[in-house]
Each structure stands twice: as structure tokens, then as C-alpha cells.
Amino acid sequence: MTPRFPAAALLALTLATPAVARDAVSQERQRATVEKLVSFGTRHSLSSATDPKRGIGAARTWVAGEFARLSRDCGGCITTERLSRRFTGPRAPDGVVIEDVLGIQRGADPDRYIIVGAHIDSRVTDVMNVTSDAPGANDDASGVALVLEAARLLHRERFRANIVYVAFSGEEQGLWGATLLAETARARGWQVDAMLNNDIVGNSLGQGGVINDRYVRVFSEGIRASESLPEAIERRGIGGEDDGPSRALAKMIGGVAPTLPGGFGVFVDRRPDRFGRGGDHEPFLKQGYPAVRFSVAAENWDRQHQDVRTENGRVYADTIEGMDFAYLAKVTAINVATIARLAAAPAAPASAAISGALSYDTKVSWAPVAGASRYKVYWRRADTAAWSDSREATGTTLDVAAVPVDDHFFGVAAIGADGAESLVTFAGREKK
């Protein structure tokens, strides 16, 4: 069934920024992108990096050209960068140069970054087969089509944060492209406010004929992969298992979706990824960055990692015929709205705290945020997952009467002068 969201939670999470007139998502453009990527035959990470027509090298060059074309359209607003590093592992025993293609849209704040990505590489049944056609239409040309369409829709706008649009390589070999960018971001000192990974986002017909075109799943960690033992002990003490930065990001996305036309929802899946599997957001989680994965509601495993064939009337192939571009357009619209909200907003408060033991009142305090004109303090009963109440403040403290600290959770978001609102920072214990 379609996920339901409490009215108070929707009100609390709705984007306050005045609507920006931008083009609608183009299903035709996204189809053309997928067709182009499929036309390279295989995009296996160990396929040719130099052939101009076939292999991953040709596909990466084409994506770089798309970023360059958008940049020309907006007077140089997007910088194309190609990061590369040699990796060696069980799925590349002789080593391979992994390259990510980035389109960087500069914002007013040189330190803050929003990243939206998808992997460009593809594979068939045998992960070491670099010669057979591997169309990779839904896995993950669909995600790359989403990234390029997001860039097209947002590239003429100006935001506080930088936006990085990226096509990763090496996902099927071991999340190598994502590892490369996550480690590069850390080395460069980027403040990554959010990473949106889109992997398998373009079908509504699942295994066995199951159809679900009503929502997209958004996976997020609750307990941070990067936390230290002292941080884990502190989290246990404050009850913050459901309110880490990545979970806050997923909850925000769940609130953005109902503000868009079409009645398309978000299933906030409370685990880092599908059961026992992983994706390109994970290296960002290891670096401590908020990151989530978008993936379809109904997977079709006959159309993932398969040699193209038909057996006993059953089709095994990740080809474009298995895709639903109306569904992909809706997932794209949620990504675009999320990116625009976060890139327009100030950063989330670096910290927030509560006090009020042995009292029926709670005092909330938080770190000031550059560019914030005011703040919004959220709270909810400790037996619920969605924020139910909120109050705005212009300073960095707020006294909330008759709301006992023992039975409630609190969080704080920063709001810019234009109404754009950050992620919510969960409030821990006041430092002595």
C-alpha cells in the first residue's frame, strides 16, 4: 500500500521556499539518455577505456560532453572534472583505472556540497565478462539519466551550496568510484550536507508480475557507520537511533514527495540498503556524510546482472523494454526538489542540545549557523518517529514549557531569509 504520513509531519517538513519555475522532467530526454548509454554495448569497468564507440571509456566521454554542453548553455556554470585512480581487487586482479565523471555547479558557499550520483558501469551474469553486451538499462543507466536530467533542470539556478552531479565507475567491482569520490571529498575538506545515490530507479514492473508505481524506496542508516565508541555510548544515552543525519535526510525526502504533483510517495526504509546488499552511498557513510539510496519499489531480478537471453519463454535482460519512464520521471522530480531545497538552505546546525532533567519543561540550545535568519525547533513524543510540533526562534535557545525532556525528542533546523530550511539536527545532552 502507499505509505502514509502524519499531517503534522508533512506540515513540518514541507519546503518553505517560494516555488521556482523550472521545466518539468522530460521522459523523452531520459529515454534518449538510456538509449545512448545502452548503445555503447557494454559499460563494464574493465571494458575499453579508449574505443570511441564501445565500452566504458566512450560512455564516460559522452557524459562529460553532456556536462560541458550544459555549461555552455549557462555561461560556464558547470565545471567538468574526471577523477581517476587505479584499483585492484578480486574483480580486477590485474588492476583497472576507475574514473568518475563530475559536473560541479558552484554555489555561493565554497565549502558546502550536495552530491547526486549513479553508477555508469554495467555487467552481465559473470562479473568478469567484459566482452558480452551488457545493456545496463535500469542498472544503472536509469540513475545516470536521472543525474543528467537533474543537472539540466537546475543548472541555471543559483544556490548557496555547490551541487555535484556524478557518474561513478567501478560500482560492480566494489563501489570503487564512490570510494574515490568520498575519499576525495574528505581530502579536499568538503562539507557534504547530503549524498543522493540513485541505483535501479526506472521500473515499476517487478519480479513475478508485481506492479508498484506508487512510491520509491529510500534507504538510510540510523546508527552511523562512522561513529566512534564514545559516540555510540552517547547515542545510546540519548535515544538517537532513528535520528542520525542520513535518517534525517530520508525523513526530509519523505516530506518533500507529497508536495509534488502526481501522488507519488516515498517508503522510508529503515536500513542502509536492501537486505544483504550495498551501493555507492556506503563509502560516503564510512566518511561520516549523510547519504541515502533511492531504488524502485518492485525489483525485477530477471533484469539485473543477466546475460541477454530467453529461456522457456522467460526473458532475462536489463534492456530498455523493462523500464517505465513515467516512474523514473517521478523519482527524478523528488531528487530535484530535494537537491534544490538543501542547496538553497543554510547548513544544518553543527550541534544541538537539550536540558531539563527533573522538570516538565525543556530548554533547547544549538550552534549558530552562518546565513540563517531564524531556526525551527522540532519535537515529538519519544514513542513516535515523525516530528509532530515545532516553534521558530531567532536566537540560539528556546524554552519549551510543559514538554518534559524525559518523554520527548528534539531537533533543530536552520532557515534562510528566503525560507529555505536545512536538515534537522537531533538534540543530544547538554555538555557540561
N, C-alpha and C positions, 0 to 999 in steps of 0.2 A: 504494500500500500504506500501511497505517497506520504513522506514524512510530514508531521505536523509540528508547528512551532507555536509556543505560547504567545498570545498577542502582546503581552508586556515585553517579552524578549525581542520580538520583531520591532516594536517601537524603540526599544533601547538601542538596537543595532542598526537601524535604518540610516543610510547615508544622509548626512545633513547638508552636504554641499549642494548648491544650486545646480540643477541639471545642465549638462553641457551638450550642445547639439553636435552629435557626431554621426557618421554614417552607420547604417545597420551592418551587421555581419553578412558577408556575401558568401552564400553557399556555392555559387559558381566559381568564385576565386579559390575557395578551399578545395573544391573538386579538381580544379586545374592544377593546384599545387600538388595534391596527392598523385594525380596522373603523371605529372612531371617527375616526381620522385620515383614512382614505380618504373618509369621509362629508363632509368639507369640500370635496370636488370637486377643487380644485387648491390646492396649498400653494406655488405659485410665489412667489418672494421679491418679485416686483413685482405680485402679486395684491392684492386689497383688504386693507388693514390694519384696516378699521373695520366691514365687514359682519359681523354677528353669527353668520352661518351658513356663509358660503362664503369661502374664501381663507385666507391665512397668518395674518392677524390673529386670526381665530376659532380657528384651531388653536393658536396660541401662548397665547391666553387660556385655552383648555381645559387645556393642560399646566400653566400657572401654577395653575389651580384644583386640579389633582391634587396638586401640591406643598403647597398650602395645606391640602388635606384630610388629607394625611399628617401635617402639622404639628399640626393639631388633635388627631389621634389620639395624639400623643406629648407633648402639653403645650407645643408651641412649639419642638420640637427642630429644625425646618427653617425657614430664612428664605428667602422667595421674593424674587428680585431680577430685574429686567428691564433689562439693559444695552442701550443703543441708540447708534447713530452713523450719520451719513449717509455713504454710499459712492457713488462714481461710477466707471464703467469701461465697457469695450466692451459688456458685457451689461446695463448700466444707464446708458445715455448721458445720461439726464436726472437721474440720481441716485435713490437709494432709501434709506430709513431701514431699516437692518438691526437686528434686535432678537434678543438671546439671552435665553432663559428659564432662570434658575438656581434650583435648590433647594440651599441651603447647610446642611449638617449640621455644627454646631460641635463641635470636639474640644477636648481639654484644652490642646493647644499652639496658640496663636492664629496662629502663623506658617506651619505646615506644611499642605499641601493635597494631596489626591488628587482628580483630576478624571476623571469618566467622562462621555462625551458622544456625541451623534449629531446628525445634521442633520435638521431638521424639514421643510425645503423640498423640493419635488418639481418635476419638469419633464416635458415630452413631447419629441418629436423636435426641434422648433425651440425652442431655449433661450429665445427671445424671445416665445414664445406664452404669454400669461398668462391666456387665457380658456378654453382647452380643458381637459377633465377630465384631471388628472394624478394618478392614484391613489397612486403612490409607495409601494406596499405594502412591498416588500422594500428599496427605495432611497428613503427610509430610515426608513419607519415601523417597520421591524423593529428598528432601532437605538434609536429613541425608546422603543419598548415595552420593550426591554432596560433602558434607563436608569430608566424608571419602576418596573419590577419590582425592580431593584437597590435603589432608594430604599425601596420597600415592605418588602423583606426586611431591610434594615439600619437603618432609621430609629429603631428602639427601642434599638439598642445604643449604647454609648459608647466612643469611640476616642480615641487620642492626637491624631491628625491630623484636620483638617477634611476633609469629603467634599463635593465639588461635583458635583451632578447637573445636566447642562446639555443643552438642546435648542438647537442652533445654527440660525440662518438664513443665507442667502446662500452656502451651500456651492457650489451650481451656478453662481453668478455669479462666484466667485473666492475661495472659502474666507474670505469676509468676516466671518462670525460668529465663526469660530475665531480669525481675526486680532484681532478686537475683544477677545475674552476673553484671549488670550495677551498682548496689549499691556496690558490692564487688570491682569492678574496681575503683570506686571513693574512697572507704575507703582505698584501697591499694596504691592510688596515681598513678595509671596507666595513661599514656598519650595515649589515644585511638585515633589513627590517622584515623581509619575507621572501621566501623562495617557493614558487608555484611550479610543481612538476606535473606535466600532462603526458600521461602514458596510457595508450589504448583508450581513446576518448571519442571514437567515431562510430559506434554501432549500438543499435537498440534491440537487435535480434540475437538472443543468446543461445547457449547450448540446449539442444532438445526442443527448439522452437519457442523457448521462453522469450516473451517480449516485454521490455521495460523501457519506455521512452519518457518516464515521468520525473526522473531525477538522476543525478550523477553522484557517485560516492567520493567523499573527500576523507582521506586517511590522515591521521595525525597522532603523534606521540603525546602522552600525558606526562609521564615521567621522562625527564630529559636524558638522552643518551650521553650527554656530555657532563652530567653533574658529578661533582666530587662526593666523597663520603660525607664530609660535613654538610654539604648542600642536601644530600639525601636525608640526613638526620633532621635538618631544619624543615624540609618539606614534610616529613612525617609528623613533625610537631605542629605544623600549621594546616595540614589537610589540603595541600595544594596539588593532589594527584591529577585532578581534572582541569587544571588551570595554568599549565606551562605555556610558554609563548606559542608553540605550534598548535596546541589545542585552542588557545585564544584566537589564533588565525583561522582555524577551521570553523569555530563558532561564528566569527565575523562573516566568513563566506556564507555560512548557513543563513545569516540575517540579510545579506545582500541579495541573494537569489530571489526572495519573494518581492523585492522592489522592482524587478524587471518584468516586462510583459511576457505572457505565454504560460504562466502557471507551472514553470519548471522548478523543481526543488533540489535540495542538497541533502544527502544522507551523510551526517557527520559520523564516520566510522571510527570508533574509539580504539584504534590500534595503529601502529606506524604504517602498515601496508597490509595487503591481502595475506591470508594465513600462510606463514612459512615462506613468503616471497618478499622481494625488495625492489627498490627503484632508485632513480637518480636524486631523490631528495635526501636519501640517507647519508651521503657524505657531508651534506650541509648540517644535518642534525649532529653529526660527530663533531663538527666545528662549533656547535652551540647556537646555530642560526635557526630561527623559526622556519619550518619547511613542511609542506603538505604534498600529498599526491592526489590528483584527480584521476579517476578511472570509471569506466562505464558501469552501469547498474547490473547489466546482464552480460557476462563474458561468454564468448564462444571459443572454446579451446581447440576446435577443429580449424579455426582460422588464426591460430597463433603458433609460430615456430614449426611450420609444416612444409614438407616438400609439396609442391603443387601437383595434385593428383585427384583422381576419383576412384574410389573403391566400393564396389557393391552399391553403386548409386549415391554414395556419400562423398561430398566434396570436402577436400582438405586443401585450404589455400587462403592465405591472407591477401586477398585481392580486393579491388575496389568494389566489386559486386556485393561484398558483405558489409558495406558501410551505409550509414544513414546520415546524410549531410545536414538534415534539419536538426538532428540530435547534436551533431558536432557544433553547429552554429549556436545552439543554446549553451553548451558548455563554454564556448568561446566568449559569449556575452557575459557570463558570470566572471570569467577571468578578467576581461577588460574592465568591468565595473570595479572589481576588487583592486586591480592594479591602479586604476585612476584614483580610487579613494585613498589608498595607502600612500601613493606618490604625492598626492596633494596635501596630505595631513602632516602635522609635526610628528616627530618621533614619539614613541610611547615613553612615559616616564621610566627612567632607569631603575627606580625603586619606589615602592610604596609600603606603608606600614600602618598597623592598627594598634591601639591600646584601649584598655577599658576593663581589665580584669576586676572582678568584684563590683561590677556596675551594670546598670541596664542601659548605659549609653556607650557609644563608641567614638573615639577620635581617630580620624584618618589623616595621614600626612604622606607627602610624596616629594620626590625630587623635582625641581623646576625644569621646564623644557623650553629650549630656545624656539622662538616663533609661536609659542602657544599664547592665545589671548585669554583662555579660560580652560577649565578642566571639568570632567564629568566623573563623579564618584558613583560607582555601581555597587549594589549589594543584593544578596539573595539569602534565603534560608539555607542552612548547611545540609539539608536533605534534598536539595534540588541542584540541577546542573545549569539552568539558564538564569541570567540576571533578571530580576523582577522589578527593581526600583532603582532610581537614580536621582542625583541632585547635582547641579552645577555650582562651581566655586571659581573665584578669580585668584585667590591666593593659593597656598600650598598646604592648607589644612582645612578640615571640615569636621565639626562636631555633629554627630547624628544621634539625636535623642531617641530614647525608648526603642533602640535596636541593639540588643545585647551582643557583645562580641563573641560570647561562647556559642551562640546558635546561628551565626551569620558569617558568610564570606563577603569580602570587599575587594574591589578593584578600581583602578583609576585610568582614564584615558585623557589625552591632551587634545585640545580643539584649537584649530587655527582661526584667524579672523574671518575667513571665508566659510567657516562651519565644517571644514574637513576634520574628521576625527581619527585618531590613531587606534591601534590595538589597545586592549585593556591590559594593564599591568596588575597582576594579582598582589594583594597586600599581605605581607608577612608580619612577623612580630617586630615591634619597635626595638631598635638597637639601643642598648644601654651604654 
